[in-house]
Amino acid sequence: MKKYIAPIILFFFFAVTSCSDKNDNRKEKFLQDKNELLRSIDILGKATEKFNQLKPTDANLNVDDTAAVIKFAEQVKEYKNVLNEFQLGVTESEKVSNEFLDNIHPEMKTMYRDKYIGSFKLQLSSNMFEKGFKYANDKNKLAQIAVEESIQDKRVEEMQTEWFDFLQKHQDVLNDEDVLTGEKSDKSYWGMFWRFLVADFVATLLVSFLIVLLILPITGIAALSEKVKSSALSFLTIPFILIAGLGQLYFWVLWAAFCVFHMHYYMDSPNVTHRWLYYLTGFFAATAPMGYLSTKEQDTADTNTERNRIAKGSSMYIFLTIVAYIVFCIYPNLMDYKFISFINDLLTKH
């Protein structure tokens, strides 16, 4: 198995680097993203002013008052026009790339997409005005709608307040034209390199502890089985062996996702020219801990048979880590699943 490791690594390395975007117009793309960002904020800002003028203060509409009903119907029509402007602003926001937002500030994507744009998505999904018009003859229902609207307004206000507080707090960055156009970035290759170096050390310690933790029950059952001279007890090790194998597999999938996530974070900057170097560094960062542990474990083996067994086991995990790394490079959206993304979300939370 050992003789196939080098060809496999070379094959997957070339597969990864072939996924690299050969287009070098990233600065032009960032300038376009900047214009889309400002356009979406401008559209939503003007629409919000109209929205605030349209909102009725009294949910209890007198259906016997013809003039009031006509006025309310006109408000609903105008409200729909404002909703269309909200939708236009949200659509414009989807044209802004995550790479551009990440390059501005680590929290920019969350604040812009989840807080600011999210507040308008919330209003688009509720249709409070239409509900009020639909149940105009039901005073109890109107009262309930008024309560729901009040709760929603509070939530929208909280989300937008977080966004505007963020803008106020980071005015220096958001007003820096070099940052907005990608001319200046604090993401450097060496920053990624040293982060991976520390992360590899931590991962090696974590997986060593994990292996001991998973193997401990198996060792205990095996010792007890030998002591009581019962072969039946050995069958109890089967579920623990499966858990140990799946636990290590899950760890290496999470580790591959961590490496790809941070590799993309540092690589997705307009001033990066040799993207293959980032792929290569992330690749070796992903495989280094298991390679080191495999070497150390083989050194403790007493026989060639045991060394070969260890080499085959570790080669399997290295292979699976490489496969996961390749898959996440080609399909980065797979890292968004909560059972994979929670580590990166936790480590990048500010």
N, C-alpha and C positions, 0 to 999 in steps of 0.2 A: 504493500500500500504506500510505503514511504516514497518509492520511486515515482509515483503518480502525483505527488503533492505539488512539485514545481510546475509541471505542465498545466495542472488544474488551476493553480494560482495565476499563471500567465494568461490562460484562456479567459478567466473571469476578469482579470485586470483590463485586457483589451476590450472585453465586452462592456465594462463600465465606462472606460474612456471614450468608447464609441458613442455613448449616450450624451457626451458633452456637447453643448450648444456651440457650434462653430461660428455663430453670428456674433460680430463684435460691435453691434449698434446699440449697446446697452445704455449709453449715455443719452442717445436720442429717445430711447424708450422711456427712460426716467423723466425726461423733459415732457414727454407726452403724458406720463402718469401724473406729473405735477399739475398740468393743465386740467386733466380730468378730475383730480382731487379738488382743485379750487372751483371748478365748474359745478361739481356736485354740492359742495358747501354753499355756493352762491344760490343755486336753485332751491335747495332745502331751506336756506335762511329766508328768502323772499316768500316762499310758500308758507313758512311758519307764521310770518307777519299776517298774511291773509287769513290763515287758519284761526289765529287768536282773535281776529275781528269778527269771524263768523260764528264762533261758539255761542250758543244761547245760554242765558243765565237762568232760565226757568224751564224745567223739564215738563211741568204740568201744562200741557197745551190745551186751551179751551177749544174743543172741536166745534162748538156752536158759533164761534167767532170766525166768520168767513175770511175776513182780512188777515187774521192771525194765521189761519191755515194756509192761505196763499203765500204769506210772508215766509212761513216755515218751509213750504215746498220750494220756494226760491232759494232759501238757505241750503236746503238739501242739494239742489242743483249746483249751487256755487261750491258747496262742500265737495261734491264729486270732482269738480274742476281742480280744487286744491289737492284732492287725493291723486289725481292724474299727475300733478306737479311733484307730489311726494314720490310717486312711482318713477317719474323721470329722473329725479335726483338719486334714488336708490339704484336705478339701472346704470346711471353714470358712475356710481361708486364701484360697481362690479367691474368696470374697465381698469380700475387702479390695481396694479399688481401688488402682491404681498411682499415681494422683494423690495419694492420702492418704500413701502411703509416700514419694513424692518430696518432698512438702511437709515431712515430718519431717526427712529428711536425704538428700542425693544418693546415698548408698550403701545406704540402708535397703532399697530394693527388691531389690537384688542379694543383700544379706546375708540378708534374710528369705526370699525366694523360692528363690534358687539354693543358698544354704548350709543354712539351718535346715530349711525345708520340703523342699528337695532331698535332705537326709539321710534323711528318712522315706520319700520316694519310692523311694530306693535300697533301703531295707530291704523295702518293699512288693513290689518287683520281683524280689527274690532268692529268697524262700521257702526259706531255709536249713533250717528245721525240717522242712518237708515233704520236702525232698530227703533229709535224714538218715533220716527214717522210711521213705521209699520204698526206700532202698538199705541197709536195716538189716542185711541178710545179706551185704553186699559190703564187707569191711573195707578193701579198697583204695580203693573209691569213697568210703567214709566218711572216710578219711584225706585224700583230695583235697578233699572238701567242707569238712573242718576247715580246710584251708589257705585255701580261698576265703573261708570265713567270717572267718578272721583278717584277711585283706586288706580285706574289706568293713568289718569293725569298725573297723579303723584309719582307713579313709577317712571313715566316718561320724563318728568321733571328731574328726577334723581339721576337717570341715565344721561340726560343732556348736561346736567350740572357737573357730573364727573368728567364729561368731555371738555367742557369749557374751563374747568379747573385745571385739567391737563394742559390745555392750550396756554393758559395763563402761566402755569408753572414752567413750561418749556418754550417760552417765547424766543429765547436766544437761538435754540436749535431750529425751530420752525420758521424763523425769519432769516435763517442763513441760506442764502441763495446757492452756495456751494454744496450744502447738504441736500437741498431739494433737487438739484440737478445731478447729484451723484459725483460732483467734482471732489468732494471731500468725504472720507469715510474713516471711522475709527476701527474698521474691520481689517486686520492685517493677517497675512499668512502665519506670521510668527505668533500672533495671539492665538490662532487656532492650534498651532503646533504645540505650544506649551499647555494649552488646555487639554489636548489629547494626551500629552505626556503624564499629566497629573491624573487624568481620568483612567488611563491604563493602569497606573499604580493602584488606584482605589478599586478598580474592577477586579484586579488580581486578588486583592485582599478579600473582597466580597465573595467572589466565586470560591475561594479556598474555604471560607467559613461556611458557605452554602453546601459545598460537597461534604464537609465533615458532618454538618447537620443532617443531611439526607442519608449518609452512609451509616450513621450511628445506630438507628434502629435495626438495620440489616446485620451489622456486626453483633449487636446484642442478641438477636434471635439466633444467629449462627452459633454463638458461644453457648447459649442455653441449650440448643439442640444437641451440641456435642457433649454437654455435661450430663444431660438426662438420657443420652443415647436414643433419641427419638427422631426418626427421619421425617415424621409428620410435621414437626415444627418448621422444617425447612421450607415447606410450602407457604408459610406465613411471610416469607421474605419476598414472594413474587409481587404483591401489591406495592411494597416499599421500593422494590427495584424499578417498577414502572413509574412510581411517583418521582424517584430520584432522576430517572432518565428524562421525564417530561419537564421536571423542574429546571434541570440544566438547559434543556432545549429552549424553554421559555426565557431563561436568563439571557442566552446568547441572541435570541431574537430581539429582546429589549436592548441589548448592547449594540447590535447592528443598527437598530433604529436610532439610538442615541448618536452613533457616529455619523450616520447619514444626515440626521437633522442638523447637527452642528457643522458638518462639512458644507451643507447647503447654506446655512446661515452666514458663514464667512465667505463662501464663494459667490453668493448672490449680491455682489456689489459691482457697480459699473466700472471700477478701476481695476478689476481682476482681468488679467490677460492670459495667464497660463492655467486654465481651469483643470487641465489634466493633472496638475500637481496636487490640487485639492482632492481630487478623486483618489489619487495614489496614496496620499497621506492618510485619508480616511480609511482606505482599504487596509493598510498596514496597522492602523490603530485598532481596527475591528478584529484583526486576527492575532495581534501580538500577545494579549493575555493568555489565550488558550495555548498558543505555541510555547510560551515560557513555562506554563504549568505542566505541559506535556513533557518537556525536556527535564524538568526537575523531578517529575514523578518517575520517569524512566531511569533516572540516576539512582533511585532508591530500590529498583528491582534487583532481585538476586539471580534471576535466570533469564536467558534469552526469550524463553516462552512468555514469561511475565512481561518482559519489555515489549515484545511484539503485540501482546494483548493490549497494553496501555497505549501503544502507538496507534493501533487500529481504532480504539475507542476515541482517543483525542482527535484523530484524523477525521472521524465522522462528525464531531462537533465543529471542527474547523471548516469542514465542507459545508455544513448547514449554516454556519455563520456567514460564510462567503455568499451562499445562495441568498440568504436574507438581505445581505448588504446590496447585492445586485438588484434584487426585486424592489427594495425600497428606493434605490437610485432611479430605476425605470418608472416605478409607480409610487411616487412620494405620498400620494393621497391615502395609501394604505396605513401610513403612520398616524392618521387622524382618528382611527378607531380607539375608543377609550381604554381598552386593555393594553394598548401599545403606547398611546400618546401620554398617559398619565405621568410617566417619568419625565419626559421632556417638558410637559406643562408645569410640573412641580419645580424642576430645576431652573426654568426660565421665568417663573413667577416673580414679579417685582412688587 
